[in-house]
Every structure is written in C-alpha cells, then in structure tokens.
Amino acid sequence: MYAIVKNQNGTFYTSPVFAYYCRITSTNEYQKYLDSIYNRFYVVLNQDKTRLIKQYVFDRSSQYLQPRIHIVEAQTDGWKVDADGHGCVAYLDTVDFFADPLEIEPTLLKKCIRIGKETQYKEYVDIETNEDIENFRYVSGGMHDAFIETAEQKDDTLYVLFDGSWGAKIEVWFIGDISYSIRARQAERSDPYWMASTFRRENGYFYLIDGADMEVDDISDDFCWFKAKNVRYRVLPK
C-alpha cells in the first residue's frame, strides 16, 4: 500500500503505508457512525522519513470532509488483516497502533525507513492490469462527485481533467483509437457531477463510464463515457 500524505500547510509528500485501523469507542449508534469517519487512520512515515505517524483520513476541526491522505496503491500483500480489512504489515503485528505516541522497536523502525527510502512514487500511472484499475477506483473514490473541468483532444489522445475526485484532481489521458461522449455531464445541459463509475477492460479496450456496474453493451450517450486502447493518469492533491 502506498499513499500521498497531505500536510496541514497544503503541501504533500508520499510514503508507503504500514497499517490501517479504525477505532470505534462508543455504543451509541450516531457516535459509532462519527467514529467510523473520524477515527480512521493510516500509519505512514513522516515527511522526513525518520519515524512512523498516524495520519487520520479526516480532520474533526474541518468544516468539510476533505481527505488528508490518498491511497494510490491499495494492495496489502504481506499484511495481516482482519475481516474488516484492518491490519498492518506482518512484521509490525505486535505494535499497539492505538498508542500515542507510537512505540516502534528500533530495528523495525529502521526497516520501515529503509523501505520508505527505497520505494519510488510513480506519479504517472499507465493502466495495464486489474490492480491498476482497482488503484484508480480507490484513489478517485469511485469518481463520486467528480466532474469534468477540461477535455481536450489532440490527434489520437484525449486529455481530461477531473475535479472533485475525493479531494483531488485527476488528469487522465485516453490514448489510441479513442471514442467518447461527455454531453450527458455538460453543465449547461444537466448536473455535471458523477455519482459512481465503472472502469473495465474488455476486447482490448479500456472503458470509463459514468454509472455503477455498467456493461459495455449498455453504453449510450445517456451516459458520460470514454473508450481507448490505453489510459494514463496522474493524481493532483488539493
């Protein structure tokens, strides 16, 4: 797992993710709901890559739900996780991640720091596998509340800039034998915001469609959709 981590001053950095937990502390249903939102955190390296910190997904003091961390690679290979998907990399399974501050045995911390320094962030991602598709879904929040800010075609490449994608902008390039329709989400015609999305690979093409659980045969200009041989994207934190 890998993430873009936002600082309070608007800057950001990247880090491997070493754990993910959510602590539910109340039996009251409403408070449990709030806990499920505000008590979710990932364990990452600090910007200086010298220690592990807990990065909460949302800030309770903020007026809006703006994520403070974007998971750009969601795979948890080598983790120990429970039925809720909470857990950590296997070699940290004895750590109390609910403690403040975190106490990490020095040799284990050195291992995390080494991994952080050795792992390179891939800013531009070429979608090739189902894992790549899943990572795009994860970091974009399924495109919920996304809208098209810019769409420009040059030769056989379509550049699309999405805003509103889970607290980030996302640049997407559709490349090779492209076809698309964006009329259904043009602001002057209708609501420009996507509610959900389907991203799939079929018959040598990638399809990104404004609708949940869509089949290729269901595509029409009643939806916003894109089709291309190749897709590349980049996340722009806000």
C-alpha positions as protocol buffer text, in pm:
chain_id: "A"
residue {
  index: 1
  type: MET
  ca { x: 0 y: 0 z: 0 }
}
residue {
  index: 2
  type: TYR
  ca { x: 125 y: 348 z: -87 }
}
residue {
  index: 3
  type: ALA
  ca { x: -14 y: 697 z: -25 }
}
residue {
  index: 4
  type: ILE
  ca { x: 2 y: 1069 z: -89 }
}
residue {
  index: 5
  type: VAL
  ca { x: 3 y: 1236 z: 253 }
}
residue {
  index: 6
  type: LYS
  ca { x: -121 y: 1593 z: 297 }
}
residue {
  index: 7
  type: ASN
  ca { x: 35 y: 1836 z: 542 }
}
residue {
  index: 8
  type: GLN
  ca { x: -167 y: 2099 z: 725 }
}
residue {
  index: 9
  type: ASN
  ca { x: 3 y: 2376 z: 525 }
}
residue {
  index: 10
  type: GLY
  ca { x: -122 y: 2244 z: 192 }
}
residue {
  index: 11
  type: THR
  ca { x: 198 y: 2067 z: 87 }
}
residue {
  index: 12
  type: PHE
  ca { x: 219 y: 1690 z: 47 }
}
residue {
  index: 13
  type: TYR
  ca { x: 463 y: 1401 z: 28 }
}
residue {
  index: 14
  type: THR
  ca { x: 444 y: 1028 z: -42 }
}
residue {
  index: 15
  type: SER
  ca { x: 503 y: 724 z: 176 }
}
residue {
  index: 16
  type: PRO
  ca { x: 444 y: 351 z: 198 }
}
residue {
  index: 17
  type: VAL
  ca { x: 154 y: 260 z: 426 }
}
residue {
  index: 18
  type: PHE
  ca { x: 232 y: 21 z: 710 }
}
residue {
  index: 19
  type: ALA
  ca { x: -106 y: -13 z: 885 }
}
residue {
  index: 20
  type: TYR
  ca { x: -473 y: 85 z: 866 }
}
residue {
  index: 21
  type: TYR
  ca { x: -719 y: 89 z: 1157 }
}
residue {
  index: 22
  type: CYS
  ca { x: -1045 y: 245 z: 1269 }
}
residue {
  index: 23
  type: ARG
  ca { x: -1124 y: 264 z: 1640 }
}
residue {
  index: 24
  type: ILE
  ca { x: -1492 y: 251 z: 1741 }
}
residue {
  index: 25
  type: THR
  ca { x: -1516 y: 371 z: 2102 }
}
residue {
  index: 26
  type: SER
  ca { x: -1890 y: 418 z: 2157 }
}
residue {
  index: 27
  type: THR
  ca { x: -2202 y: 200 z: 2171 }
}
residue {
  index: 28
  type: ASN
  ca { x: -2424 y: 492 z: 2069 }
}
residue {
  index: 29
  type: GLU
  ca { x: -2518 y: 441 z: 1703 }
}
residue {
  index: 30
  type: TYR
  ca { x: -2465 y: 803 z: 1600 }
}
residue {
  index: 31
  type: GLN
  ca { x: -2132 y: 825 z: 1781 }
}
residue {
  index: 32
  type: LYS
  ca { x: -2027 y: 495 z: 1624 }
}
residue {
  index: 33
  type: TYR
  ca { x: -2102 y: 648 z: 1286 }
}
residue {
  index: 34
  type: LEU
  ca { x: -1884 y: 951 z: 1369 }
}
residue {
  index: 35
  type: ASP
  ca { x: -1609 y: 722 z: 1495 }
}
residue {
  index: 36
  type: SER
  ca { x: -1619 y: 530 z: 1167 }
}
residue {
  index: 37
  type: ILE
  ca { x: -1546 y: 856 z: 985 }
}
residue {
  index: 38
  type: TYR
  ca { x: -1307 y: 1042 z: 1213 }
}
residue {
  index: 39
  type: ASN
  ca { x: -1123 y: 755 z: 1384 }
}
residue {
  index: 40
  type: ARG
  ca { x: -989 y: 605 z: 1061 }
}
residue {
  index: 41
  type: PHE
  ca { x: -613 y: 632 z: 1025 }
}
residue {
  index: 42
  type: TYR
  ca { x: -321 y: 503 z: 825 }
}
residue {
  index: 43
  type: VAL
  ca { x: 32 y: 459 z: 958 }
}
residue {
  index: 44
  type: VAL
  ca { x: 292 y: 619 z: 733 }
}
residue {
  index: 45
  type: LEU
  ca { x: 636 y: 773 z: 756 }
}
residue {
  index: 46
  type: ASN
  ca { x: 665 y: 1141 z: 838 }
}
residue {
  index: 47
  type: GLN
  ca { x: 789 y: 1372 z: 565 }
}
residue {
  index: 48
  type: ASP
  ca { x: 1150 y: 1347 z: 684 }
}
residue {
  index: 49
  type: LYS
  ca { x: 1129 y: 967 z: 676 }
}
residue {
  index: 50
  type: THR
  ca { x: 1252 y: 941 z: 1036 }
}
residue {
  index: 51
  type: ARG
  ca { x: 953 y: 797 z: 1225 }
}
residue {
  index: 52
  type: LEU
  ca { x: 608 y: 645 z: 1185 }
}
residue {
  index: 53
  type: ILE
  ca { x: 299 y: 860 z: 1237 }
}
residue {
  index: 54
  type: LYS
  ca { x: -77 y: 810 z: 1236 }
}
residue {
  index: 55
  type: GLN
  ca { x: -244 y: 1005 z: 957 }
}
residue {
  index: 56
  type: TYR
  ca { x: -618 y: 1035 z: 1014 }
}
residue {
  index: 57
  type: VAL
  ca { x: -826 y: 1039 z: 698 }
}
residue {
  index: 58
  type: PHE
  ca { x: -1039 y: 1335 z: 811 }
}
residue {
  index: 59
  type: ASP
  ca { x: -981 y: 1626 z: 1045 }
}
residue {
  index: 60
  type: ARG
  ca { x: -1258 y: 1676 z: 1302 }
}
residue {
  index: 61
  type: SER
  ca { x: -1194 y: 2051 z: 1307 }
}
residue {
  index: 62
  type: SER
  ca { x: -1255 y: 2089 z: 933 }
}
residue {
  index: 63
  type: GLN
  ca { x: -1594 y: 2208 z: 809 }
}
residue {
  index: 64
  type: TYR
  ca { x: -1585 y: 1967 z: 516 }
}
residue {
  index: 65
  type: LEU
  ca { x: -1480 y: 1606 z: 467 }
}
residue {
  index: 66
  type: GLN
  ca { x: -1154 y: 1661 z: 279 }
}
residue {
  index: 67
  type: PRO
  ca { x: -924 y: 1356 z: 286 }
}
residue {
  index: 68
  type: ARG
  ca { x: -579 y: 1418 z: 429 }
}
residue {
  index: 69
  type: ILE
  ca { x: -441 y: 1104 z: 267 }
}
residue {
  index: 70
  type: HIS
  ca { x: -487 y: 950 z: -78 }
}
residue {
  index: 71
  type: ILE
  ca { x: -419 y: 578 z: -121 }
}
residue {
  index: 72
  type: VAL
  ca { x: -263 y: 543 z: -465 }
}
residue {
  index: 73
  type: GLU
  ca { x: -179 y: 173 z: -433 }
}
residue {
  index: 74
  type: ALA
  ca { x: -437 y: -24 z: -237 }
}
residue {
  index: 75
  type: GLN
  ca { x: -283 y: -372 z: -240 }
}
residue {
  index: 76
  type: THR
  ca { x: -198 y: -521 z: 101 }
}
residue {
  index: 77
  type: ASP
  ca { x: 38 y: -803 z: 1 }
}
residue {
  index: 78
  type: GLY
  ca { x: 237 y: -915 z: 304 }
}
residue {
  index: 79
  type: TRP
  ca { x: -16 y: -771 z: 553 }
}
residue {
  index: 80
  type: LYS
  ca { x: -206 y: -936 z: 835 }
}
residue {
  index: 81
  type: VAL
  ca { x: -566 y: -810 z: 819 }
}
residue {
  index: 82
  type: ASP
  ca { x: -893 y: -888 z: 993 }
}
residue {
  index: 83
  type: ALA
  ca { x: -1240 y: -935 z: 846 }
}
residue {
  index: 84
  type: ASP
  ca { x: -1288 y: -556 z: 830 }
}
residue {
  index: 85
  type: GLY
  ca { x: -968 y: -503 z: 634 }
}
residue {
  index: 86
  type: HIS
  ca { x: -788 y: -353 z: 934 }
}
residue {
  index: 87
  type: GLY
  ca { x: -432 y: -458 z: 994 }
}
residue {
  index: 88
  type: CYS
  ca { x: -66 y: -397 z: 923 }
}
residue {
  index: 89
  type: VAL
  ca { x: 243 y: -531 z: 752 }
}
residue {
  index: 90
  type: ALA
  ca { x: 317 y: -866 z: 909 }
}
residue {
  index: 91
  type: TYR
  ca { x: 643 y: -767 z: 1077 }
}
residue {
  index: 92
  type: LEU
  ca { x: 466 y: -493 z: 1279 }
}
residue {
  index: 93
  type: ASP
  ca { x: 187 y: -714 z: 1413 }
}
residue {
  index: 94
  type: THR
  ca { x: 300 y: -675 z: 1777 }
}
residue {
  index: 95
  type: VAL
  ca { x: 277 y: -293 z: 1770 }
}
residue {
  index: 96
  type: ASP
  ca { x: -5 y: -116 z: 1958 }
}
residue {
  index: 97
  type: PHE
  ca { x: -119 y: 122 z: 1685 }
}
residue {
  index: 98
  type: PHE
  ca { x: -374 y: 288 z: 1914 }
}
residue {
  index: 99
  type: ALA
  ca { x: -99 y: 414 z: 2147 }
}
residue {
  index: 100
  type: ASP
  ca { x: 5 y: 780 z: 2145 }
}
residue {
  index: 101
  type: PRO
  ca { x: 281 y: 824 z: 2057 }
}
residue {
  index: 102
  type: LEU
  ca { x: 356 y: 511 z: 1856 }
}
residue {
  index: 103
  type: GLU
  ca { x: 633 y: 300 z: 2003 }
}
residue {
  index: 104
  type: ILE
  ca { x: 824 y: 105 z: 1739 }
}
residue {
  index: 105
  type: GLU
  ca { x: 1117 y: -123 z: 1817 }
}
residue {
  index: 106
  type: PRO
  ca { x: 1429 y: 44 z: 1664 }
}
residue {
  index: 107
  type: THR
  ca { x: 1520 y: -237 z: 1425 }
}
residue {
  index: 108
  type: LEU
  ca { x: 1164 y: -247 z: 1291 }
}
residue {
  index: 109
  type: LEU
  ca { x: 1159 y: 131 z: 1252 }
}
residue {
  index: 110
  type: LYS
  ca { x: 1484 y: 115 z: 1057 }
}
residue {
  index: 111
  type: LYS
  ca { x: 1326 y: -142 z: 828 }
}
residue {
  index: 112
  type: CYS
  ca { x: 1028 y: 88 z: 763 }
}
residue {
  index: 113
  type: ILE
  ca { x: 1259 y: 383 z: 697 }
}
residue {
  index: 114
  type: ARG
  ca { x: 1467 y: 177 z: 455 }
}
residue {
  index: 115
  type: ILE
  ca { x: 1157 y: 66 z: 267 }
}
residue {
  index: 116
  type: GLY
  ca { x: 1037 y: 425 z: 253 }
}
residue {
  index: 117
  type: LYS
  ca { x: 1364 y: 546 z: 104 }
}
residue {
  index: 118
  type: GLU
  ca { x: 1386 y: 259 z: -145 }
}
residue {
  index: 119
  type: THR
  ca { x: 1028 y: 284 z: -273 }
}
residue {
  index: 120
  type: GLN
  ca { x: 976 y: 530 z: -556 }
}
residue {
  index: 121
  type: TYR
  ca { x: 644 y: 703 z: -615 }
}
residue {
  index: 122
  type: LYS
  ca { x: 507 y: 654 z: -965 }
}
residue {
  index: 123
  type: GLU
  ca { x: 349 y: 990 z: -1049 }
}
residue {
  index: 124
  type: TYR
  ca { x: 221 y: 893 z: -1393 }
}
residue {
  index: 125
  type: VAL
  ca { x: 43 y: 558 z: -1399 }
}
residue {
  index: 126
  type: ASP
  ca { x: -21 y: 359 z: -1716 }
}
residue {
  index: 127
  type: ILE
  ca { x: -320 y: 136 z: -1655 }
}
residue {
  index: 128
  type: GLU
  ca { x: -236 y: -216 z: -1766 }
}
residue {
  index: 129
  type: THR
  ca { x: -373 y: -461 z: -1509 }
}
residue {
  index: 130
  type: ASN
  ca { x: -683 y: -511 z: -1298 }
}
residue {
  index: 131
  type: GLU
  ca { x: -478 y: -397 z: -999 }
}
residue {
  index: 132
  type: ASP
  ca { x: -413 y: -68 z: -1179 }
}
residue {
  index: 133
  type: ILE
  ca { x: -787 y: -30 z: -1237 }
}
residue {
  index: 134
  type: GLU
  ca { x: -856 y: -101 z: -870 }
}
residue {
  index: 135
  type: ASN
  ca { x: -598 y: 157 z: -764 }
}
residue {
  index: 136
  type: PHE
  ca { x: -766 y: 417 z: -984 }
}
residue {
  index: 137
  type: ARG
  ca { x: -1104 y: 336 z: -832 }
}
residue {
  index: 138
  type: TYR
  ca { x: -959 y: 364 z: -484 }
}
residue {
  index: 139
  type: VAL
  ca { x: -780 y: 695 z: -522 }
}
residue {
  index: 140
  type: SER
  ca { x: -1071 y: 853 z: -710 }
}
residue {
  index: 141
  type: GLY
  ca { x: -1336 y: 737 z: -463 }
}
residue {
  index: 142
  type: GLY
  ca { x: -1515 y: 565 z: -749 }
}
residue {
  index: 143
  type: MET
  ca { x: -1539 y: 909 z: -917 }
}
residue {
  index: 144
  type: HIS
  ca { x: -1824 y: 1004 z: -684 }
}
residue {
  index: 145
  type: ASP
  ca { x: -1880 y: 1382 z: -706 }
}
residue {
  index: 146
  type: ALA
  ca { x: -1620 y: 1412 z: -983 }
}
residue {
  index: 147
  type: PHE
  ca { x: -1684 y: 1646 z: -1272 }
}
residue {
  index: 148
  type: ILE
  ca { x: -1501 y: 1728 z: -1595 }
}
residue {
  index: 149
  type: GLU
  ca { x: -1310 y: 2054 z: -1570 }
}
residue {
  index: 150
  type: THR
  ca { x: -1126 y: 2021 z: -1903 }
}
residue {
  index: 151
  type: ALA
  ca { x: -1149 y: 1789 z: -2202 }
}
residue {
  index: 152
  type: GLU
  ca { x: -913 y: 1843 z: -2495 }
}
residue {
  index: 153
  type: GLN
  ca { x: -839 y: 1614 z: -2787 }
}
residue {
  index: 154
  type: LYS
  ca { x: -519 y: 1629 z: -2990 }
}
residue {
  index: 155
  type: ASP
  ca { x: -477 y: 1373 z: -3265 }
}
residue {
  index: 156
  type: ASP
  ca { x: -546 y: 1031 z: -3108 }
}
residue {
  index: 157
  type: THR
  ca { x: -515 y: 1143 z: -2745 }
}
residue {
  index: 158
  type: LEU
  ca { x: -790 y: 1284 z: -2525 }
}
residue {
  index: 159
  type: TYR
  ca { x: -683 y: 1472 z: -2212 }
}
residue {
  index: 160
  type: VAL
  ca { x: -945 y: 1500 z: -1938 }
}
residue {
  index: 161
  type: LEU
  ca { x: -903 y: 1685 z: -1608 }
}
residue {
  index: 162
  type: PHE
  ca { x: -1146 y: 1571 z: -1339 }
}
residue {
  index: 163
  type: ASP
  ca { x: -1207 y: 1778 z: -1028 }
}
residue {
  index: 164
  type: GLY
  ca { x: -1397 y: 1676 z: -715 }
}
residue {
  index: 165
  type: SER
  ca { x: -1246 y: 1327 z: -713 }
}
residue {
  index: 166
  type: TRP
  ca { x: -1222 y: 1251 z: -341 }
}
residue {
  index: 167
  type: GLY
  ca { x: -1039 y: 1570 z: -251 }
}
residue {
  index: 168
  type: ALA
  ca { x: -810 y: 1569 z: -553 }
}
residue {
  index: 169
  type: LYS
  ca { x: -794 y: 1648 z: -920 }
}
residue {
  index: 170
  type: ILE
  ca { x: -709 y: 1365 z: -1156 }
}
residue {
  index: 171
  type: GLU
  ca { x: -557 y: 1404 z: -1501 }
}
residue {
  index: 172
  type: VAL
  ca { x: -648 y: 1123 z: -1740 }
}
residue {
  index: 173
  type: TRP
  ca { x: -512 y: 1060 z: -2088 }
}
residue {
  index: 174
  type: PHE
  ca { x: -712 y: 830 z: -2318 }
}
residue {
  index: 175
  type: ILE
  ca { x: -478 y: 719 z: -2594 }
}
residue {
  index: 176
  type: GLY
  ca { x: -530 y: 522 z: -2914 }
}
residue {
  index: 177
  type: ASP
  ca { x: -849 y: 457 z: -3113 }
}
residue {
  index: 178
  type: ILE
  ca { x: -1045 y: 681 z: -2877 }
}
residue {
  index: 179
  type: SER
  ca { x: -1418 y: 741 z: -2869 }
}
residue {
  index: 180
  type: TYR
  ca { x: -1624 y: 913 z: -2604 }
}
residue {
  index: 181
  type: SER
  ca { x: -1929 y: 1118 z: -2518 }
}
residue {
  index: 182
  type: ILE
  ca { x: -1944 y: 1386 z: -2247 }
}
residue {
  index: 183
  type: ARG
  ca { x: -2272 y: 1552 z: -2340 }
}
residue {
  index: 184
  type: ALA
  ca { x: -2463 y: 1385 z: -2057 }
}
residue {
  index: 185
  type: ARG
  ca { x: -2247 y: 1564 z: -1798 }
}
residue {
  index: 186
  type: GLN
  ca { x: -2205 y: 1908 z: -1952 }
}
residue {
  index: 187
  type: ALA
  ca { x: -2304 y: 2175 z: -1703 }
}
residue {
  index: 188
  type: GLU
  ca { x: -2519 y: 2367 z: -1950 }
}
residue {
  index: 189
  type: ARG
  ca { x: -2729 y: 2056 z: -2015 }
}
residue {
  index: 190
  type: SER
  ca { x: -2752 y: 1875 z: -1681 }
}
residue {
  index: 191
  type: ASP
  ca { x: -2592 y: 1801 z: -1345 }
}
residue {
  index: 192
  type: PRO
  ca { x: -2216 y: 1776 z: -1419 }
}
residue {
  index: 193
  type: TYR
  ca { x: -2134 y: 1556 z: -1116 }
}
residue {
  index: 194
  type: TRP
  ca { x: -2072 y: 1185 z: -1147 }
}
residue {
  index: 195
  type: MET
  ca { x: -2246 y: 968 z: -889 }
}
residue {
  index: 196
  type: ALA
  ca { x: -2048 y: 647 z: -949 }
}
residue {
  index: 197
  type: SER
  ca { x: -1838 y: 485 z: -1220 }
}
residue {
  index: 198
  type: THR
  ca { x: -1743 y: 165 z: -1395 }
}
residue {
  index: 199
  type: PHE
  ca { x: -1388 y: 114 z: -1514 }
}
residue {
  index: 200
  type: ARG
  ca { x: -1331 y: -205 z: -1709 }
}
residue {
  index: 201
  type: ARG
  ca { x: -1109 y: -368 z: -1968 }
}
residue {
  index: 202
  type: GLU
  ca { x: -1273 y: -565 z: -2247 }
}
residue {
  index: 203
  type: ASN
  ca { x: -1180 y: -674 z: -2600 }
}
residue {
  index: 204
  type: GLY
  ca { x: -853 y: -481 z: -2596 }
}
residue {
  index: 205
  type: TYR
  ca { x: -1008 y: -152 z: -2480 }
}
residue {
  index: 206
  type: PHE
  ca { x: -1046 y: 32 z: -2152 }
}
residue {
  index: 207
  type: TYR
  ca { x: -1384 y: 185 z: -2067 }
}
residue {
  index: 208
  type: LEU
  ca { x: -1459 y: 451 z: -1806 }
}
residue {
  index: 209
  type: ILE
  ca { x: -1833 y: 504 z: -1770 }
}
residue {
  index: 210
  type: ASP
  ca { x: -2043 y: 734 z: -1553 }
}
residue {
  index: 211
  type: GLY
  ca { x: -2257 y: 467 z: -1389 }
}
residue {
  index: 212
  type: ALA
  ca { x: -2223 y: 179 z: -1146 }
}
residue {
  index: 213
  type: ASP
  ca { x: -2187 y: -183 z: -1263 }
}
residue {
  index: 214
  type: MET
  ca { x: -2217 y: -92 z: -1630 }
}
residue {
  index: 215
  type: GLU
  ca { x: -2171 y: -338 z: -1914 }
}
residue {
  index: 216
  type: VAL
  ca { x: -2012 y: -228 z: -2241 }
}
residue {
  index: 217
  type: ASP
  ca { x: -2334 y: -311 z: -2426 }
}
residue {
  index: 218
  type: ASP
  ca { x: -2520 y: -65 z: -2201 }
}
residue {
  index: 219
  type: ILE
  ca { x: -2315 y: 236 z: -2316 }
}
residue {
  index: 220
  type: SER
  ca { x: -2512 y: 514 z: -2483 }
}
residue {
  index: 221
  type: ASP
  ca { x: -2496 y: 891 z: -2496 }
}
residue {
  index: 222
  type: ASP
  ca { x: -2730 y: 898 z: -2198 }
}
residue {
  index: 223
  type: PHE
  ca { x: -2406 y: 839 z: -2004 }
}
residue {
  index: 224
  type: CYS
  ca { x: -2071 y: 1009 z: -1996 }
}
residue {
  index: 225
  type: TRP
  ca { x: -1818 y: 754 z: -2122 }
}
residue {
  index: 226
  type: PHE
  ca { x: -1467 y: 708 z: -2259 }
}
residue {
  index: 227
  type: LYS
  ca { x: -1310 y: 426 z: -2461 }
}
residue {
  index: 228
  type: ALA
  ca { x: -944 y: 387 z: -2558 }
}
residue {
  index: 229
  type: LYS
  ca { x: -666 y: 138 z: -2617 }
}
residue {
  index: 230
  type: ASN
  ca { x: -454 y: 288 z: -2341 }
}
residue {
  index: 231
  type: VAL
  ca { x: -513 y: 501 z: -2031 }
}
residue {
  index: 232
  type: ARG
  ca { x: -268 y: 704 z: -1822 }
}
residue {
  index: 233
  type: TYR
  ca { x: -346 y: 915 z: -1516 }
}
residue {
  index: 234
  type: ARG
  ca { x: -192 y: 1140 z: -1251 }
}
residue {
  index: 235
  type: VAL
  ca { x: -332 y: 1245 z: -913 }
}
residue {
  index: 236
  type: LEU
  ca { x: -311 y: 1615 z: -821 }
}
residue {
  index: 237
  type: PRO
  ca { x: -378 y: 1663 z: -446 }
}
residue {
  index: 238
  type: LYS
  ca { x: -562 y: 1980 z: -347 }
}
